[in-house]
């Protein structure tokens, strides 16, 4: 990476995590409840955090929702940033560059490696003038969840020897490696069977200045998560574990509680799980 965007919120948050040896939670949110619950958790835990949304939100909610999310993050009493996760379509990337995101994940991993590098490099250059930082995926993280297409092909792992070349060739600020992690449900054996921690360790060893991001962290296995942080993971994308408890509460209480109570209590459920994740990642108290 040739330039360090010190004024960018996402970079500031993750650069501090890199120096401090902890990871930051990136909460995937689909509505205002998730955003408010994540901010409450970060403020209570005195922790930096990142709000992530998928391109779906740009289309379904529209630009005013993005502006609300950005302003809510920036008004928090702790460092928070707004990130666009898995932007796979070229028109969506260009649309996102005109909105108040602090960072964008440009996901060209379904293309061949040369095209991935070319496109990511192009977007990094465009984003530079807007003060936006870029995350990219090297290799291919298979599976499917909201915003991520299912890929019917074998996982393409990140080759440690090529990671530094990819970072230098694209100028990307954050790298999401493919180490056997999967979007959505894992096959029998789960993350413990499929994550190749030796691969992660070698990626960090050969690219020591890289800021690494973990996708496909569900189900959360505390000991395994802590090990990835020891090996260099600084941002962890969190999705299903938060929505499971939130939706379970809503399902049991819709029609039983007044709307105001339902919203307050369901956000409290989200916040509690978010606080647990923050503590596990080691970022609690880092914004004090």
Secondary structure, 3 states (H helix, E strand, C coil): CCCCCCCCHHHHHHHHHHHHCCCEEEEECCCHHHHHHHHHHHHHCCCCEEEEEEHHHHHHCCHHHHHHHHHHHHHCCCCEEEEEEEECCHHHHHHHCCCCCCEEEECCCCCCHHHHHHHHHHHHHHHHCCCCEEEEEECECCECECCECCCCCCCECCCHHHHHHHHHHHCCCEEEECCCCCECCCCCCHHHHHCCHHHHHHHHHHCCCCEEEECCCCCCCHHHHHHHHHCCEEEEEECHHHHHHHHHHHHHHCCCCCHHHHHHHHHHHHHHHHHHHHHHHCCCCCCC
